[in-house]
Every structure is written in structure tokens, then in C-alpha cells.
Amino acid sequence: MPFFRSVLGFVIAGITPTIFWGAFTNNFGGLGGWLAAFFLIGTLWYVNHHLGLIENKTEAGFIDMGLGIAICGTTNGVLTNGPMELINSLPTLILVSIGGAIGGITAALIKKND
């Protein structure tokens, strides 16, 4: 059952910003991005991580909502604008993956030295 709860958490985390982020930024500009991050992502983080909808075992690698949001956003772009959208997003996906790897390695080194 924890698997299905986690999938539900990732789906909610992926769909909600994809649907509502534009409404915030279209109405409030740059401030809308900050408001969306606070209200949408903050609420989703609380439900998924603090309340435990997404299961993160202490002995396992931590998987964040960003994965669900990235998959949903990329899939939405491909379904809406065609397969070229995936090709156009590859540089961003590669850089985000490199950043995630650097963050993971840094966290492991910090944890190792504790």
C-alpha cells in the first residue's frame, strides 16, 4: 500500500503545479511564481513529506516531489506541443540531472563525515 500512496503523492505533486502555476504567474507576474511556490509546493510538500503520503524510508535514497513534477511537466509538454518538446527540453533535463547528482554526492560526503 505505501507504493500506491507514494504514486498518488507524485501524481498530485506533478499535476497541481502544471495546472495552476500559470494562473499565478499570468495574474501576478514574477511575484506569482513566488506565491505559487509558497502555496502550491509548500502545501504539497507538507502533505507528501510531513504527513507522509510519499514514503521515504530512512535507509533508502530520498526521492523528492521534483521527480513527479519533472515527469508530469515534460509529459504535458510533449502531449501538448509534440515530440520536439522533449528534444528541446533535453539540455534542461541533463543539467538538472547533473545538479541532482552533485547534490547527492555532496550529501553522501557530508553524511559520511558525521
Secondary structure, 3 states (H helix, E strand, C coil): CHHHHHHHHHHHHHHHHHHHHHHHHHHHCHHHHHHHHHHHHHHHHHHHHHCCCCCCCCCCCCCCHHHHHHHHHHHHHHHHHCCHHHHHHHHHHHHHHHHHHHHHHHHHHHHHCC
